[in-house]
Amino acid sequence: MKDFSILLVDDEERFARNLAKILEQRGYAVATAFNGSQALALLGSGIRIGVVLLDVRMPGMDGIETLRRIKQIDGDIQVIMLTGFATLEDGIEAVRTGAFDYLQKPYDIEDLIVKIRSARDLGRIKRHPLLWPRTLAGEIILSGFIPLLPDDPLPKAVAIFERYRNGEGAQMLFVVDDRHQVQGLLTKRDILDHLAQTQPAAEVTWEWVRDHRDDLPGLPLKHLMRHPVETVAFETPLNQTAELMLSHRYDSIPVISDGAVLGIIRLRDVLHYLPDEKDDLDGRD
């Protein structure tokens, strides 16, 4: 029985083959399918899959139905949904159907790699059950938010990203001032783009950054961060939060109160706790 790290399912064959090649260069064994039926046939043949990357919009059997059937075959397989046409409804349905995460195209390969690793690791344990409903942004704040200051050096941001490697946090870091007011945001791509300009002889990937962490320049983050930054208040309803995050392509967002950051929340957690319209209608009977 052959093992594959990843099953990539996308009806755009050129995109699928190119992404498979990139992932194989990163050390993953990749199987490809170009529609939902092919994906299910592969899984039904007995091959072992670590993580499925699944396009949402496909002709015939769409990604949501394919996800539903994958979970019927093996509920422990972790599925990351990929979409070039993100909608709130698709996101809620995907996460409620069992998707590990929901990623918009075009995405950064470094972010995708982190999500794959997190999904693979999570596949070895069961997700914590939903203990009580959440309806507001402030109710799902992550406890591990680590603030960065504008004058903090680049290596400190890299170190925090590394702490988040196993899915403990999001793939955006937020820079605040000494009063915890948001000043900017920083992504892995911002760091890689800067280093690519200063290290023209190197192929700058996140693995390269990790290997050269002690040699990175001590550039203050205020020269790398992006601004302005979108935020949500503690009392913001989750549906409004999700719409804002999808429209700005945020995988995480700061939650504020009286102008100060209380912590961050992740899109996948927002979608997980957000009730869909069917739930609302059922509750009105």
C-alpha positions as CSV (number, residue, x, y, z in Angstrom):
1,M,0.0,0.0,0.0
2,K,1.5,3.3,-1.0
3,D,1.6,6.3,1.3
4,F,1.2,9.9,0.1
5,S,1.7,13.0,2.3
6,I,-0.8,15.0,0.3
7,L,-3.7,14.4,-2.1
8,L,-4.2,17.5,-4.2
9,V,-7.7,17.8,-5.8
10,D,-8.3,20.6,-8.3
11,D,-10.0,20.7,-11.8
12,E,-7.4,23.2,-13.0
13,E,-4.8,20.6,-14.2
14,R,-2.0,23.1,-14.8
15,F,-2.4,24.6,-11.4
16,A,-2.5,21.2,-9.7
17,R,0.6,19.9,-11.5
18,N,2.6,23.1,-10.7
19,L,1.6,23.0,-7.1
20,A,2.4,19.3,-6.8
21,K,5.8,20.0,-8.2
22,I,6.5,22.7,-5.6
23,L,5.3,20.5,-2.8
24,E,7.4,17.6,-4.0
25,Q,10.4,19.9,-4.0
26,R,9.6,20.5,-0.3
27,G,9.8,16.8,0.4
28,Y,6.1,15.8,0.2
29,A,4.8,12.8,-1.7
30,V,1.9,14.2,-3.7
31,A,-1.0,12.4,-5.5
32,T,-3.2,14.4,-7.7
33,A,-6.9,14.1,-8.8
34,F,-8.7,16.5,-11.1
35,N,-12.2,16.0,-9.8
36,G,-14.0,14.7,-6.8
37,S,-14.7,11.3,-8.3
38,Q,-11.1,10.7,-9.0
39,A,-10.2,11.7,-5.4
40,L,-12.7,9.3,-3.9
41,A,-11.5,6.5,-6.2
42,L,-8.0,7.0,-5.0
43,L,-9.0,7.0,-1.4
44,G,-11.2,4.0,-2.0
45,S,-8.3,2.1,-3.5
46,G,-6.6,1.9,-0.1
47,I,-3.8,4.4,-0.4
48,R,-2.9,6.2,2.8
49,I,-3.2,10.1,2.7
50,G,-1.9,12.5,5.3
51,V,-3.7,15.7,4.2
52,V,-6.1,16.6,1.3
53,L,-5.9,19.9,-0.5
54,L,-9.3,20.3,-2.0
55,D,-10.7,23.0,-4.4
56,V,-14.1,24.3,-3.4
57,R,-15.4,25.1,-6.9
58,M,-15.2,22.1,-9.3
59,P,-17.7,21.0,-12.0
60,G,-19.8,18.0,-11.3
61,M,-19.1,17.0,-7.7
62,D,-18.1,20.2,-6.0
63,G,-15.5,20.5,-3.1
64,I,-18.1,20.5,-0.3
65,E,-19.7,17.3,-1.5
66,T,-16.3,15.7,-2.0
67,L,-15.3,16.8,1.5
68,R,-18.4,15.2,2.9
69,R,-17.7,11.9,1.2
70,I,-14.0,12.0,2.2
71,K,-15.1,12.3,5.8
72,Q,-17.4,9.3,5.3
73,I,-14.5,7.2,4.1
74,D,-12.1,8.3,6.8
75,G,-13.1,10.9,9.4
76,D,-9.5,11.4,10.6
77,I,-8.2,12.7,7.2
78,Q,-7.6,16.5,7.5
79,V,-8.8,18.5,4.5
80,I,-7.7,22.1,3.6
81,M,-10.1,23.8,1.3
82,L,-8.7,26.0,-1.5
83,T,-10.8,28.6,-3.3
84,G,-10.3,31.5,-5.6
85,F,-13.9,32.7,-4.9
86,A,-14.2,32.9,-1.2
87,T,-17.7,33.4,0.3
88,L,-18.8,33.3,3.9
89,E,-21.4,30.6,3.1
90,D,-18.7,28.3,1.6
91,G,-16.4,28.9,4.5
92,I,-19.0,28.1,7.1
93,E,-20.2,25.0,5.3
94,A,-16.6,23.7,4.7
95,V,-15.6,24.0,8.3
96,R,-18.9,22.6,9.6
97,T,-18.5,19.7,7.2
98,G,-15.1,18.9,8.7
99,A,-12.5,21.0,6.9
100,F,-9.4,21.7,8.8
101,D,-9.0,25.1,7.3
102,Y,-10.1,27.4,4.4
103,L,-7.5,29.1,2.3
104,Q,-8.0,31.7,-0.4
105,K,-6.2,31.7,-3.8
106,P,-3.7,33.1,-4.5
107,Y,-2.0,32.1,-1.3
108,D,1.6,32.2,-0.2
109,I,3.3,28.8,-0.4
110,E,4.9,29.4,3.0
111,D,1.5,29.8,4.6
112,L,0.2,26.7,2.8
113,I,3.2,24.6,4.1
114,V,2.5,25.7,7.7
115,K,-1.2,24.8,7.3
116,I,-0.2,21.4,5.9
117,R,2.1,20.7,8.8
118,S,-0.6,21.8,11.3
119,A,-3.3,19.6,9.6
120,R,-1.0,16.6,9.6
121,D,-0.2,17.0,13.2
122,L,-3.8,17.6,14.1
123,G,-4.8,14.4,12.2
124,R,-3.1,12.4,15.0
125,I,-5.4,13.7,17.7
126,K,-9.1,14.4,18.0
127,R,-10.5,18.0,17.8
128,H,-11.8,19.3,21.1
129,P,-15.6,19.2,21.3
130,L,-17.6,22.3,21.1
131,L,-18.4,23.0,24.8
132,W,-20.5,26.1,24.4
133,P,-21.6,28.4,21.6
134,R,-19.7,31.5,20.7
135,T,-21.2,34.5,19.0
136,L,-18.8,37.4,19.5
137,A,-15.2,37.9,18.4
138,G,-13.9,38.4,21.9
139,E,-15.1,34.9,22.9
140,I,-12.6,33.0,20.8
141,I,-9.4,35.0,21.5
142,L,-6.2,32.9,21.4
143,S,-4.4,32.8,24.7
144,G,-0.9,32.8,23.1
145,F,-0.8,36.3,21.5
146,I,2.8,37.6,21.7
147,P,3.0,41.4,21.1
148,L,5.7,42.9,19.0
149,L,6.9,46.5,19.1
150,P,7.9,48.6,16.1
151,D,11.6,48.8,17.3
152,D,11.8,45.0,17.9
153,P,14.4,43.4,15.6
154,L,13.5,41.1,12.7
155,P,15.0,37.9,14.4
156,K,12.4,38.3,17.2
157,A,9.5,38.1,14.7
158,V,11.1,35.0,13.1
159,A,11.4,33.4,16.5
160,I,7.7,34.0,17.2
161,F,6.7,32.6,13.8
162,E,8.7,29.5,14.7
163,R,6.8,29.2,18.0
164,Y,3.6,29.1,15.9
165,R,4.9,26.3,13.6
166,N,2.7,23.6,15.1
167,G,-0.5,25.5,14.6
168,E,-0.5,27.3,18.0
169,G,-1.1,30.6,16.4
170,A,-1.9,32.4,13.1
171,Q,0.4,33.2,10.2
172,M,0.2,37.0,10.7
173,L,2.0,38.9,13.4
174,F,0.7,42.2,14.7
175,V,2.9,45.1,15.9
176,V,1.7,47.3,18.7
177,D,3.0,50.3,20.6
178,D,3.6,50.4,24.4
179,R,-0.2,51.0,24.9
180,H,-1.1,47.9,22.9
181,Q,-2.5,49.9,20.1
182,V,-2.1,48.3,16.6
183,Q,0.7,49.8,14.5
184,G,1.1,47.3,11.7
185,L,1.1,43.7,10.6
186,L,3.9,41.3,9.4
187,T,3.7,38.1,7.4
188,K,6.3,35.6,6.4
189,R,6.1,36.8,2.8
190,D,7.0,40.3,4.0
191,I,10.1,38.9,5.6
192,L,11.0,36.7,2.6
193,D,10.6,39.6,0.1
194,H,12.9,41.8,2.1
195,L,15.6,39.1,2.6
196,A,15.4,38.2,-1.1
197,Q,16.5,41.8,-1.9
198,T,19.4,41.7,0.5
199,Q,20.4,38.1,-0.2
200,P,20.4,38.0,-4.0
201,A,22.7,34.9,-4.2
202,A,20.5,32.8,-2.0
203,E,17.2,31.0,-2.7
204,V,15.3,32.6,0.2
205,T,12.7,30.2,1.6
206,W,11.4,29.9,5.2
207,E,13.7,26.9,5.7
208,W,16.6,29.2,4.6
209,V,15.5,31.8,7.2
210,R,15.3,29.1,9.9
211,D,18.8,27.9,9.1
212,H,20.3,31.4,9.0
213,R,18.4,32.9,12.0
214,D,21.5,33.9,13.9
215,D,22.8,35.8,10.8
216,L,19.6,37.8,10.1
217,P,19.9,41.6,10.1
218,G,18.5,43.3,13.2
219,L,16.3,45.5,11.1
220,P,13.4,47.1,13.2
221,L,10.0,45.8,12.4
222,K,8.7,49.3,11.7
223,H,10.6,49.2,8.4
224,L,8.9,45.9,7.3
225,M,5.4,46.0,8.7
226,R,2.3,46.9,6.7
227,H,-0.4,49.4,7.8
228,P,-3.2,50.3,8.3
229,V,-4.5,47.2,10.0
230,E,-8.1,46.0,10.2
231,T,-9.3,45.2,13.7
232,V,-12.6,44.1,15.4
233,A,-14.1,45.0,18.7
234,F,-14.7,42.4,21.4
235,E,-18.4,42.7,20.8
236,T,-18.3,42.3,17.0
237,P,-20.6,39.5,15.9
238,L,-18.8,36.5,14.3
239,N,-20.6,36.9,11.0
240,Q,-19.3,40.4,10.6
241,T,-15.8,39.4,11.7
242,A,-15.8,36.6,9.0
243,E,-16.9,38.9,6.3
244,L,-14.2,41.4,7.2
245,M,-11.5,38.8,7.3
246,L,-12.5,37.2,4.0
247,S,-12.6,40.6,2.2
248,H,-9.2,41.6,3.4
249,R,-7.6,38.1,3.1
250,Y,-6.8,37.9,6.8
251,D,-6.2,34.5,8.4
252,S,-6.2,36.2,11.8
253,I,-7.2,39.6,13.1
254,P,-6.7,41.6,16.4
255,V,-9.5,42.0,18.8
256,I,-9.5,45.4,20.6
257,S,-11.2,47.1,23.5
258,D,-10.9,50.8,24.1
259,G,-8.3,50.9,21.4
260,A,-6.0,48.3,22.9
261,V,-5.4,44.8,21.6
262,L,-6.7,42.0,23.8
263,G,-5.5,39.2,21.5
264,I,-6.1,37.7,18.1
265,I,-8.6,35.3,16.5
266,R,-8.2,33.0,13.6
267,L,-10.5,32.7,10.6
268,R,-10.8,29.0,10.9
269,D,-12.0,29.4,14.5
270,V,-14.5,32.1,13.5
271,L,-15.9,29.8,10.8
272,H,-16.0,26.8,13.2
273,Y,-18.2,28.6,15.7
274,L,-20.3,30.6,13.3
275,P,-23.8,29.2,12.8
276,D,-25.1,28.8,9.3
277,E,-28.4,30.1,8.0
278,K,-29.9,26.6,8.3
279,D,-29.2,26.6,12.0
280,D,-30.9,30.1,12.3
281,L,-34.0,28.9,10.5
282,D,-34.3,25.8,12.6
283,G,-34.1,27.9,15.7
284,R,-37.1,30.0,14.6
285,D,-39.5,27.1,14.4
